[in-house]
């Protein structure tokens, strides 16, 4: 099985918590996240456009009110592609991509890349790369997941932790 992904989704998958734009898209994210967690050597085809995760997205990426404007997403894809050394049209093992991501990603780099994203602005992924050497495995939502009952608690700043 080969899953087609655009590069910026490698920043999203490790911190995926079950939120999305609609039920159909949550279902595709849950399915793909579970597949990749259970089978980290899954083949990944790198795309430069909509992929298996965003094909059910209600945003068309073109309208000015779209959450994910294609021009912004494409620019982010390019940055992540360069950061990870990925080539559009090539196939990689998911585990190899995660290994490289783990080597190069820091909380600061994550903030630099993702601060314009709607999900970042909601505070849903600030802690994704906070663990220094922990493996990146996402938490897949169960069928009974209710995001309205989740409270986001931001991580403490390093200065506050040192003072404590």
C-alpha positions, 0 to 999 in steps of 0.5 A: 500500500502506498499513501500519497502525501504532500510534505507539510503533512509530515508536520501535522501527522505526528501531532494529530489529535482527531480534529478536522474540518468535517467528519469525512476528513476526520475519517481519512486522517484517522485511517491514514494516521492509524495505518502509518502508526501500525505500519511505519514502513508504509510507502509514501509517494511525495506529491506537490498538491492535494493528497490522500489526507486532504482530498476530502477537505471542504476547502478548495484552497483557492477561495479567499475564505478558504482555511488552507490557501493553496499558495500558502500551503504550496510554499510550506510544502516547499520549505518542508520538502527542502528541510527533509530532502524530499523529491516530488514523485519519489517514494519513501518509507514513512519511518525514514521520513520520521527519522529525518524529521526527528533529526531536524525539527525543533519547537522553534523550527515548528513555530517558524513553519506553522505559525500561520496555520489555523490548527497552530493558531488554535493551539492544537499542535504546539507541543508536537515537537517539544519532546527532545528524543521521544518518537513521533507517533500521533494519537488517533481519535476514537469514534467517540472522540468529542473535541468540545470536551478537550481543553488545551493547556499550553506547555510552560515556557522554559523560563517558567520551568527554570524558575519553578 
